[in-house]
Structures are given as C-alpha cells and as structure tokens.
C-alpha cells in the first residue's frame, strides 16, 4: 500500500488507475491539494463506499 509521499509524487498515475477502475469518479473527486489528504480520502470513501485502506490497496 503506497504511503502519503508516494501518493503525492505519483498522483497523476494513481489518479488514472482510479479512473479506470471507477468510471464514476470525476476530476473534481480526484483533485489533490497540498495538506488536504484527509479530505481527499474522505471524498473517495464516501463516493466509492470503501475504506481508505481498501482504496489504497487498489493502487498497489
């Protein structure tokens, strides 16, 4: 499971993986803002009905 630094550094690639797996995700859902990691994970959890750990495991 990638850590926060790995996610931040590879966000464009990881964003593409999430969009391929979950077509319902929009660019707004996947907007990464510095210092707002928890907000991003919260949005994804709510939209996908999965835990942060489950979402991060999809990115491996």
CHARMM internal coordinates of N, CA and C (Angstrom, degrees):
IC EDIT
DIST 1 N 1 CA 1.4438
DIST 1 CA 1 C 1.5296
ANGL 1 N 1 CA 1 C 107.62
DIST 1 C 2 N 1.3264
ANGL 1 CA 1 C 2 N 117.95
DIHE 1 N 1 CA 1 C 2 N 128.23
DIST 2 N 2 CA 1.4637
ANGL 1 C 2 N 2 CA 120.85
DIHE 1 CA 1 C 2 N 2 CA -177.92
DIST 2 CA 2 C 1.5285
ANGL 2 N 2 CA 2 C 111.27
DIHE 1 C 2 N 2 CA 2 C -69.38
DIST 2 C 3 N 1.3390
ANGL 2 CA 2 C 3 N 114.91
DIHE 2 N 2 CA 2 C 3 N 146.75
DIST 3 N 3 CA 1.4610
ANGL 2 C 3 N 3 CA 119.08
DIHE 2 CA 2 C 3 N 3 CA 176.41
DIST 3 CA 3 C 1.5299
ANGL 3 N 3 CA 3 C 109.18
DIHE 2 C 3 N 3 CA 3 C -90.98
DIST 3 C 4 N 1.3382
ANGL 3 CA 3 C 4 N 116.27
DIHE 3 N 3 CA 3 C 4 N 177.71
DIST 4 N 4 CA 1.4687
ANGL 3 C 4 N 4 CA 120.79
DIHE 3 CA 3 C 4 N 4 CA -174.86
DIST 4 CA 4 C 1.5180
ANGL 4 N 4 CA 4 C 112.97
DIHE 3 C 4 N 4 CA 4 C -59.60
DIST 4 C 5 N 1.3404
ANGL 4 CA 4 C 5 N 117.75
DIHE 4 N 4 CA 4 C 5 N -40.21
DIST 5 N 5 CA 1.4670
ANGL 4 C 5 N 5 CA 119.94
DIHE 4 CA 4 C 5 N 5 CA -179.61
DIST 5 CA 5 C 1.5215
ANGL 5 N 5 CA 5 C 111.09
DIHE 4 C 5 N 5 CA 5 C -66.19
DIST 5 C 6 N 1.3301
ANGL 5 CA 5 C 6 N 116.76
DIHE 5 N 5 CA 5 C 6 N -40.34
DIST 6 N 6 CA 1.4673
ANGL 5 C 6 N 6 CA 120.44
DIHE 5 CA 5 C 6 N 6 CA 178.87
DIST 6 CA 6 C 1.5272
ANGL 6 N 6 CA 6 C 110.28
DIHE 5 C 6 N 6 CA 6 C -65.43
DIST 6 C 7 N 1.3149
ANGL 6 CA 6 C 7 N 116.15
DIHE 6 N 6 CA 6 C 7 N -40.05
DIST 7 N 7 CA 1.4635
ANGL 6 C 7 N 7 CA 120.28
DIHE 6 CA 6 C 7 N 7 CA 179.48
DIST 7 CA 7 C 1.5167
ANGL 7 N 7 CA 7 C 109.71
DIHE 6 C 7 N 7 CA 7 C -64.60
DIST 7 C 8 N 1.3202
ANGL 7 CA 7 C 8 N 117.02
DIHE 7 N 7 CA 7 C 8 N -47.28
DIST 8 N 8 CA 1.4677
ANGL 7 C 8 N 8 CA 121.30
DIHE 7 CA 7 C 8 N 8 CA -179.47
DIST 8 CA 8 C 1.5301
ANGL 8 N 8 CA 8 C 110.90
DIHE 7 C 8 N 8 CA 8 C -59.53
DIST 8 C 9 N 1.3317
ANGL 8 CA 8 C 9 N 117.37
DIHE 8 N 8 CA 8 C 9 N -44.67
DIST 9 N 9 CA 1.4520
ANGL 8 C 9 N 9 CA 121.85
DIHE 8 CA 8 C 9 N 9 CA -176.86
DIST 9 CA 9 C 1.5121
ANGL 9 N 9 CA 9 C 114.33
DIHE 8 C 9 N 9 CA 9 C -70.05
DIST 9 C 10 N 1.3140
ANGL 9 CA 9 C 10 N 117.42
DIHE 9 N 9 CA 9 C 10 N -27.99
DIST 10 N 10 CA 1.4675
ANGL 9 C 10 N 10 CA 122.16
DIHE 9 CA 9 C 10 N 10 CA -176.07
DIST 10 CA 10 C 1.5216
ANGL 10 N 10 CA 10 C 112.26
DIHE 9 C 10 N 10 CA 10 C -116.70
DIST 10 C 11 N 1.3284
ANGL 10 CA 10 C 11 N 117.42
DIHE 10 N 10 CA 10 C 11 N 25.80
DIST 11 N 11 CA 1.4572
ANGL 10 C 11 N 11 CA 119.54
DIHE 10 CA 10 C 11 N 11 CA -170.04
DIST 11 CA 11 C 1.5189
ANGL 11 N 11 CA 11 C 113.50
DIHE 10 C 11 N 11 CA 11 C -58.77
DIST 11 C 12 N 1.3111
ANGL 11 CA 11 C 12 N 120.00
DIHE 11 N 11 CA 11 C 12 N -40.66
DIST 12 N 12 CA 1.4777
ANGL 11 C 12 N 12 CA 120.64
DIHE 11 CA 11 C 12 N 12 CA -179.17
DIST 12 CA 12 C 1.5197
ANGL 12 N 12 CA 12 C 111.56
DIHE 11 C 12 N 12 CA 12 C -60.85
DIST 12 C 13 N 1.3155
ANGL 12 CA 12 C 13 N 116.66
DIHE 12 N 12 CA 12 C 13 N -42.43
DIST 13 N 13 CA 1.4682
ANGL 12 C 13 N 13 CA 120.55
DIHE 12 CA 12 C 13 N 13 CA 178.24
DIST 13 CA 13 C 1.5290
ANGL 13 N 13 CA 13 C 110.54
DIHE 12 C 13 N 13 CA 13 C -66.44
DIST 13 C 14 N 1.3216
ANGL 13 CA 13 C 14 N 117.00
DIHE 13 N 13 CA 13 C 14 N -44.56
DIST 14 N 14 CA 1.4641
ANGL 13 C 14 N 14 CA 121.04
DIHE 13 CA 13 C 14 N 14 CA -179.04
DIST 14 CA 14 C 1.5260
ANGL 14 N 14 CA 14 C 111.09
DIHE 13 C 14 N 14 CA 14 C -66.49
DIST 14 C 15 N 1.3248
ANGL 14 CA 14 C 15 N 116.54
DIHE 14 N 14 CA 14 C 15 N -36.48
DIST 15 N 15 CA 1.4578
ANGL 14 C 15 N 15 CA 121.75
DIHE 14 CA 14 C 15 N 15 CA 177.65
DIST 15 CA 15 C 1.5300
ANGL 15 N 15 CA 15 C 109.53
DIHE 14 C 15 N 15 CA 15 C -61.40
DIST 15 C 16 N 1.3165
ANGL 15 CA 15 C 16 N 116.72
DIHE 15 N 15 CA 15 C 16 N -41.92
DIST 16 N 16 CA 1.4613
ANGL 15 C 16 N 16 CA 121.02
DIHE 15 CA 15 C 16 N 16 CA 178.20
DIST 16 CA 16 C 1.5204
ANGL 16 N 16 CA 16 C 112.04
DIHE 15 C 16 N 16 CA 16 C -62.50
DIST 16 C 17 N 1.3291
ANGL 16 CA 16 C 17 N 116.83
DIHE 16 N 16 CA 16 C 17 N -41.12
DIST 17 N 17 CA 1.4675
ANGL 16 C 17 N 17 CA 120.81
DIHE 16 CA 16 C 17 N 17 CA 177.92
DIST 17 CA 17 C 1.5181
ANGL 17 N 17 CA 17 C 110.88
DIHE 16 C 17 N 17 CA 17 C -62.20
DIST 17 C 18 N 1.3323
ANGL 17 CA 17 C 18 N 116.83
DIHE 17 N 17 CA 17 C 18 N -44.40
DIST 18 N 18 CA 1.4610
ANGL 17 C 18 N 18 CA 120.17
DIHE 17 CA 17 C 18 N 18 CA 179.59
DIST 18 CA 18 C 1.5258
ANGL 18 N 18 CA 18 C 111.49
DIHE 17 C 18 N 18 CA 18 C -63.94
DIST 18 C 19 N 1.3272
ANGL 18 CA 18 C 19 N 117.47
DIHE 18 N 18 CA 18 C 19 N -40.14
DIST 19 N 19 CA 1.4680
ANGL 18 C 19 N 19 CA 120.94
DIHE 18 CA 18 C 19 N 19 CA 179.65
DIST 19 CA 19 C 1.5314
ANGL 19 N 19 CA 19 C 111.12
DIHE 18 C 19 N 19 CA 19 C -65.68
DIST 19 C 20 N 1.3353
ANGL 19 CA 19 C 20 N 116.93
DIHE 19 N 19 CA 19 C 20 N -35.11
DIST 20 N 20 CA 1.4641
ANGL 19 C 20 N 20 CA 120.09
DIHE 19 CA 19 C 20 N 20 CA 178.13
DIST 20 CA 20 C 1.5268
ANGL 20 N 20 CA 20 C 110.69
DIHE 19 C 20 N 20 CA 20 C -66.80
DIST 20 C 21 N 1.3288
ANGL 20 CA 20 C 21 N 116.92
DIHE 20 N 20 CA 20 C 21 N -39.08
DIST 21 N 21 CA 1.4676
ANGL 20 C 21 N 21 CA 120.90
DIHE 20 CA 20 C 21 N 21 CA -177.36
DIST 21 CA 21 C 1.5191
ANGL 21 N 21 CA 21 C 112.40
DIHE 20 C 21 N 21 CA 21 C -81.03
DIST 21 C 22 N 1.3349
ANGL 21 CA 21 C 22 N 116.60
DIHE 21 N 21 CA 21 C 22 N -29.74
DIST 22 N 22 CA 1.4602
ANGL 21 C 22 N 22 CA 121.25
DIHE 21 CA 21 C 22 N 22 CA -175.85
DIST 22 CA 22 C 1.5250
ANGL 22 N 22 CA 22 C 109.30
DIHE 21 C 22 N 22 CA 22 C -131.85
DIST 22 C 23 N 1.3123
ANGL 22 CA 22 C 23 N 116.16
DIHE 22 N 22 CA 22 C 23 N 89.56
DIST 23 N 23 CA 1.4638
ANGL 22 C 23 N 23 CA 121.98
DIHE 22 CA 22 C 23 N 23 CA -175.79
DIST 23 CA 23 C 1.5229
ANGL 23 N 23 CA 23 C 112.48
DIHE 22 C 23 N 23 CA 23 C -61.27
DIST 23 C 24 N 1.3370
ANGL 23 CA 23 C 24 N 117.76
DIHE 23 N 23 CA 23 C 24 N -21.73
DIST 24 N 24 CA 1.4598
ANGL 23 C 24 N 24 CA 120.52
DIHE 23 CA 23 C 24 N 24 CA -177.92
DIST 24 CA 24 C 1.5269
ANGL 24 N 24 CA 24 C 113.60
DIHE 23 C 24 N 24 CA 24 C -75.22
DIST 24 C 25 N 1.3387
ANGL 24 CA 24 C 25 N 117.53
DIHE 24 N 24 CA 24 C 25 N -9.89
DIST 25 N 25 CA 1.4562
ANGL 24 C 25 N 25 CA 120.56
DIHE 24 CA 24 C 25 N 25 CA 179.08
DIST 25 CA 25 C 1.5219
ANGL 25 N 25 CA 25 C 110.84
DIHE 24 C 25 N 25 CA 25 C -75.74
DIST 25 C 26 N 1.3152
ANGL 25 CA 25 C 26 N 115.81
DIHE 25 N 25 CA 25 C 26 N 136.67
DIST 26 N 26 CA 1.4627
ANGL 25 C 26 N 26 CA 121.45
DIHE 25 CA 25 C 26 N 26 CA 179.16
DIST 26 CA 26 C 1.5239
ANGL 26 N 26 CA 26 C 109.35
DIHE 25 C 26 N 26 CA 26 C -105.93
DIST 26 C 27 N 1.3278
ANGL 26 CA 26 C 27 N 116.03
DIHE 26 N 26 CA 26 C 27 N 170.39
DIST 27 N 27 CA 1.4608
ANGL 26 C 27 N 27 CA 120.25
DIHE 26 CA 26 C 27 N 27 CA 175.76
DIST 27 CA 27 C 1.5260
ANGL 27 N 27 CA 27 C 110.73
DIHE 26 C 27 N 27 CA 27 C -60.73
DIST 27 C 28 N 1.3227
ANGL 27 CA 27 C 28 N 117.20
DIHE 27 N 27 CA 27 C 28 N -35.78
DIST 28 N 28 CA 1.4598
ANGL 27 C 28 N 28 CA 120.91
DIHE 27 CA 27 C 28 N 28 CA 178.11
DIST 28 CA 28 C 1.5243
ANGL 28 N 28 CA 28 C 111.24
DIHE 27 C 28 N 28 CA 28 C -64.41
DIST 28 C 29 N 1.3364
ANGL 28 CA 28 C 29 N 117.23
DIHE 28 N 28 CA 28 C 29 N -38.08
DIST 29 N 29 CA 1.4630
ANGL 28 C 29 N 29 CA 121.03
DIHE 28 CA 28 C 29 N 29 CA 177.79
DIST 29 CA 29 C 1.5222
ANGL 29 N 29 CA 29 C 110.97
DIHE 28 C 29 N 29 CA 29 C -62.84
DIST 29 C 30 N 1.3100
ANGL 29 CA 29 C 30 N 116.32
DIHE 29 N 29 CA 29 C 30 N -31.47
DIST 30 N 30 CA 1.4636
ANGL 29 C 30 N 30 CA 121.57
DIHE 29 CA 29 C 30 N 30 CA -173.29
DIST 30 CA 30 C 1.5276
ANGL 30 N 30 CA 30 C 113.14
DIHE 29 C 30 N 30 CA 30 C -105.19
DIST 30 C 31 N 1.3112
ANGL 30 CA 30 C 31 N 117.00
DIHE 30 N 30 CA 30 C 31 N 18.97
DIST 31 N 31 CA 1.4610
ANGL 30 C 31 N 31 CA 121.22
DIHE 30 CA 30 C 31 N 31 CA 179.15
DIST 31 CA 31 C 1.5215
ANGL 31 N 31 CA 31 C 109.48
DIHE 30 C 31 N 31 CA 31 C -72.56
DIST 31 C 32 N 1.3313
ANGL 31 CA 31 C 32 N 116.25
DIHE 31 N 31 CA 31 C 32 N 117.02
DIST 32 N 32 CA 1.4647
ANGL 31 C 32 N 32 CA 121.57
DIHE 31 CA 31 C 32 N 32 CA -179.87
DIST 32 CA 32 C 1.5167
ANGL 32 N 32 CA 32 C 109.11
DIHE 31 C 32 N 32 CA 32 C -95.54
DIST 32 C 33 N 1.3222
ANGL 32 CA 32 C 33 N 116.12
DIHE 32 N 32 CA 32 C 33 N 121.91
DIST 33 N 33 CA 1.4508
ANGL 32 C 33 N 33 CA 121.08
DIHE 32 CA 32 C 33 N 33 CA 176.39
DIST 33 CA 33 C 1.5207
ANGL 33 N 33 CA 33 C 108.60
DIHE 32 C 33 N 33 CA 33 C -119.65
DIST 33 C 34 N 1.3059
ANGL 33 CA 33 C 34 N 115.95
DIHE 33 N 33 CA 33 C 34 N 134.65
DIST 34 N 34 CA 1.4591
ANGL 33 C 34 N 34 CA 122.44
DIHE 33 CA 33 C 34 N 34 CA 179.33
DIST 34 CA 34 C 1.5271
ANGL 34 N 34 CA 34 C 110.29
DIHE 33 C 34 N 34 CA 34 C -53.10
DIST 34 C 35 N 1.3234
ANGL 34 CA 34 C 35 N 116.62
DIHE 34 N 34 CA 34 C 35 N 129.08
DIST 35 N 35 CA 1.4522
ANGL 34 C 35 N 35 CA 121.87
DIHE 34 CA 34 C 35 N 35 CA 176.89
DIST 35 CA 35 C 1.5157
ANGL 35 N 35 CA 35 C 115.45
DIHE 34 C 35 N 35 CA 35 C 81.23
DIST 35 C 36 N 1.3343
ANGL 35 CA 35 C 36 N 117.16
DIHE 35 N 35 CA 35 C 36 N 1.85
DIST 36 N 36 CA 1.4680
ANGL 35 C 36 N 36 CA 120.23
DIHE 35 CA 35 C 36 N 36 CA -178.73
DIST 36 CA 36 C 1.5275
ANGL 36 N 36 CA 36 C 110.89
DIHE 35 C 36 N 36 CA 36 C -118.59
DIST 36 C 37 N 1.3249
ANGL 36 CA 36 C 37 N 116.18
DIHE 36 N 36 CA 36 C 37 N 36.42
DIST 37 N 37 CA 1.4645
ANGL 36 C 37 N 37 CA 121.14
DIHE 36 CA 36 C 37 N 37 CA -179.27
DIST 37 CA 37 C 1.5254
ANGL 37 N 37 CA 37 C 111.65
DIHE 36 C 37 N 37 CA 37 C -58.01
DIST 37 C 38 N 1.3387
ANGL 37 CA 37 C 38 N 116.38
DIHE 37 N 37 CA 37 C 38 N -46.45
DIST 38 N 38 CA 1.4634
ANGL 37 C 38 N 38 CA 120.20
DIHE 37 CA 37 C 38 N 38 CA -177.22
DIST 38 CA 38 C 1.5237
ANGL 38 N 38 CA 38 C 111.55
DIHE 37 C 38 N 38 CA 38 C -61.62
DIST 38 C 39 N 1.3204
ANGL 38 CA 38 C 39 N 116.18
DIHE 38 N 38 CA 38 C 39 N -37.82
DIST 39 N 39 CA 1.4611
ANGL 38 C 39 N 39 CA 120.23
DIHE 38 CA 38 C 39 N 39 CA 178.94
DIST 39 CA 39 C 1.5276
ANGL 39 N 39 CA 39 C 110.58
DIHE 38 C 39 N 39 CA 39 C -64.86
DIST 39 C 40 N 1.3218
ANGL 39 CA 39 C 40 N 116.88
DIHE 39 N 39 CA 39 C 40 N -42.33
DIST 40 N 40 CA 1.4647
ANGL 39 C 40 N 40 CA 121.63
DIHE 39 CA 39 C 40 N 40 CA 178.29
DIST 40 CA 40 C 1.5309
ANGL 40 N 40 CA 40 C 110.72
DIHE 39 C 40 N 40 CA 40 C -61.00
DIST 40 C 41 N 1.3341
ANGL 40 CA 40 C 41 N 116.52
DIHE 40 N 40 CA 40 C 41 N -49.12
DIST 41 N 41 CA 1.4679
ANGL 40 C 41 N 41 CA 119.64
DIHE 40 CA 40 C 41 N 41 CA -179.40
DIST 41 CA 41 C 1.5240
ANGL 41 N 41 CA 41 C 111.13
DIHE 40 C 41 N 41 CA 41 C -63.74
DIST 41 C 42 N 1.3185
ANGL 41 CA 41 C 42 N 116.41
DIHE 41 N 41 CA 41 C 42 N -36.86
DIST 42 N 42 CA 1.4659
ANGL 41 C 42 N 42 CA 119.93
DIHE 41 CA 41 C 42 N 42 CA 177.57
DIST 42 CA 42 C 1.5172
ANGL 42 N 42 CA 42 C 111.91
DIHE 41 C 42 N 42 CA 42 C -62.25
DIST 42 C 43 N 1.3408
ANGL 42 CA 42 C 43 N 116.66
DIHE 42 N 42 CA 42 C 43 N -44.09
DIST 43 N 43 CA 1.4695
ANGL 42 C 43 N 43 CA 120.95
DIHE 42 CA 42 C 43 N 43 CA 177.68
DIST 43 CA 43 C 1.5254
ANGL 43 N 43 CA 43 C 110.87
DIHE 42 C 43 N 43 CA 43 C -60.53
DIST 43 C 44 N 1.3420
ANGL 43 CA 43 C 44 N 115.37
DIHE 43 N 43 CA 43 C 44 N -45.74
DIST 44 N 44 CA 1.4690
ANGL 43 C 44 N 44 CA 119.51
DIHE 43 CA 43 C 44 N 44 CA -178.62
DIST 44 CA 44 C 1.5242
ANGL 44 N 44 CA 44 C 111.28
DIHE 43 C 44 N 44 CA 44 C -65.34
DIST 44 C 45 N 1.3240
ANGL 44 CA 44 C 45 N 116.44
DIHE 44 N 44 CA 44 C 45 N -41.72
DIST 45 N 45 CA 1.4641
ANGL 44 C 45 N 45 CA 119.91
DIHE 44 CA 44 C 45 N 45 CA 179.00
DIST 45 CA 45 C 1.5207
ANGL 45 N 45 CA 45 C 110.69
DIHE 44 C 45 N 45 CA 45 C -60.64
DIST 45 C 46 N 1.3193
ANGL 45 CA 45 C 46 N 116.40
DIHE 45 N 45 CA 45 C 46 N -44.25
DIST 46 N 46 CA 1.4526
ANGL 45 C 46 N 46 CA 121.31
DIHE 45 CA 45 C 46 N 46 CA -179.00
DIST 46 CA 46 C 1.5272
ANGL 46 N 46 CA 46 C 110.96
DIHE 45 C 46 N 46 CA 46 C -65.17
DIST 46 C 47 N 1.3038
ANGL 46 CA 46 C 47 N 117.02
DIHE 46 N 46 CA 46 C 47 N -44.99
DIST 47 N 47 CA 1.4692
ANGL 46 C 47 N 47 CA 121.56
DIHE 46 CA 46 C 47 N 47 CA -176.27
DIST 47 CA 47 C 1.5389
ANGL 47 N 47 CA 47 C 111.56
DIHE 46 C 47 N 47 CA 47 C -69.86
DIST 47 C 48 N 1.3528
ANGL 47 CA 47 C 48 N 116.51
DIHE 47 N 47 CA 47 C 48 N -39.27
DIST 48 N 48 CA 1.4636
ANGL 47 C 48 N 48 CA 120.38
DIHE 47 CA 47 C 48 N 48 CA -174.01
DIST 48 CA 48 C 1.5187
ANGL 48 N 48 CA 48 C 113.62
DIHE 47 C 48 N 48 CA 48 C -96.43
DIST 48 C 49 N 1.3269
ANGL 48 CA 48 C 49 N 117.85
DIHE 48 N 48 CA 48 C 49 N -15.74
DIST 49 N 49 CA 1.4630
ANGL 48 C 49 N 49 CA 120.56
DIHE 48 CA 48 C 49 N 49 CA -178.24
DIST 49 CA 49 C 1.5233
ANGL 49 N 49 CA 49 C 112.35
DIHE 48 C 49 N 49 CA 49 C 69.18
DIST 49 C 50 N 1.3196
ANGL 49 CA 49 C 50 N 116.39
DIHE 49 N 49 CA 49 C 50 N 31.32
DIST 50 N 50 CA 1.4611
ANGL 49 C 50 N 50 CA 122.03
DIHE 49 CA 49 C 50 N 50 CA -179.91
DIST 50 CA 50 C 1.5243
ANGL 50 N 50 CA 50 C 108.77
DIHE 49 C 50 N 50 CA 50 C -126.71
DIST 50 C 51 N 1.3368
ANGL 50 CA 50 C 51 N 116.39
DIHE 50 N 50 CA 50 C 51 N 159.23
DIST 51 N 51 CA 1.4534
ANGL 50 C 51 N 51 CA 120.38
DIHE 50 CA 50 C 51 N 51 CA 177.68
DIST 51 CA 51 C 1.5300
ANGL 51 N 51 CA 51 C 109.31
DIHE 50 C 51 N 51 CA 51 C -79.26
DIST 51 C 52 N 1.3357
ANGL 51 CA 51 C 52 N 115.52
DIHE 51 N 51 CA 51 C 52 N 164.31
DIST 52 N 52 CA 1.4711
ANGL 51 C 52 N 52 CA 120.26
DIHE 51 CA 51 C 52 N 52 CA 177.19
DIST 52 CA 52 C 1.5224
ANGL 52 N 52 CA 52 C 109.92
DIHE 51 C 52 N 52 CA 52 C -58.60
DIST 52 C 53 N 1.3264
ANGL 52 CA 52 C 53 N 116.33
DIHE 52 N 52 CA 52 C 53 N -41.21
DIST 53 N 53 CA 1.4683
ANGL 52 C 53 N 53 CA 120.67
DIHE 52 CA 52 C 53 N 53 CA -179.86
DIST 53 CA 53 C 1.5290
ANGL 53 N 53 CA 53 C 110.55
DIHE 52 C 53 N 53 CA 53 C -62.38
DIST 53 C 54 N 1.3232
ANGL 53 CA 53 C 54 N 117.55
DIHE 53 N 53 CA 53 C 54 N -42.54
DIST 54 N 54 CA 1.4727
ANGL 53 C 54 N 54 CA 120.89
DIHE 53 CA 53 C 54 N 54 CA 179.15
DIST 54 CA 54 C 1.5271
ANGL 54 N 54 CA 54 C 111.23
DIHE 53 C 54 N 54 CA 54 C -63.54
DIST 54 C 55 N 1.3279
ANGL 54 CA 54 C 55 N 116.51
DIHE 54 N 54 CA 54 C 55 N -41.19
DIST 55 N 55 CA 1.4674
ANGL 54 C 55 N 55 CA 120.24
DIHE 54 CA 54 C 55 N 55 CA -179.68
DIST 55 CA 55 C 1.5162
ANGL 55 N 55 CA 55 C 109.90
DIHE 54 C 55 N 55 CA 55 C -66.64
DIST 55 C 56 N 1.3331
ANGL 55 CA 55 C 56 N 116.92
DIHE 55 N 55 CA 55 C 56 N -45.57
DIST 56 N 56 CA 1.4676
ANGL 55 C 56 N 56 CA 120.14
DIHE 55 CA 55 C 56 N 56 CA -179.72
DIST 56 CA 56 C 1.5280
ANGL 56 N 56 CA 56 C 110.89
DIHE 55 C 56 N 56 CA 56 C -63.83
DIST 56 C 57 N 1.3268
ANGL 56 CA 56 C 57 N 118.09
DIHE 56 N 56 CA 56 C 57 N -34.27
DIST 57 N 57 CA 1.4666
ANGL 56 C 57 N 57 CA 119.86
DIHE 56 CA 56 C 57 N 57 CA 179.59
DIST 57 CA 57 C 1.5228
ANGL 57 N 57 CA 57 C 111.30
DIHE 56 C 57 N 57 CA 57 C -66.41
DIST 57 C 58 N 1.3280
ANGL 57 CA 57 C 58 N 117.58
DIHE 57 N 57 CA 57 C 58 N -27.17
DIST 58 N 58 CA 1.4707
ANGL 57 C 58 N 58 CA 121.83
DIHE 57 CA 57 C 58 N 58 CA 176.65
DIST 58 CA 58 C 1.5215
ANGL 58 N 58 CA 58 C 111.52
DIHE 57 C 58 N 58 CA 58 C -68.47
DIST 58 C 59 N 1.3259
ANGL 58 CA 58 C 59 N 116.58
DIHE 58 N 58 CA 58 C 59 N -20.63
DIST 59 N 59 CA 1.4611
ANGL 58 C 59 N 59 CA 121.07
DIHE 58 CA 58 C 59 N 59 CA -176.07
DIST 59 CA 59 C 1.5168
ANGL 59 N 59 CA 59 C 112.90
DIHE 58 C 59 N 59 CA 59 C -88.84
DIST 59 C 60 N 1.3279
ANGL 59 CA 59 C 60 N 117.99
DIHE 59 N 59 CA 59 C 60 N -5.35
DIST 60 N 60 CA 1.4713
ANGL 59 C 60 N 60 CA 121.75
DIHE 59 CA 59 C 60 N 60 CA 179.36
DIST 60 CA 60 C 1.5038
ANGL 60 N 60 CA 60 C 111.32
DIHE 59 C 60 N 60 CA 60 C -67.11
END
COOR INIT
IC SEED 1 N 1 CA 1 C
IC BUILD
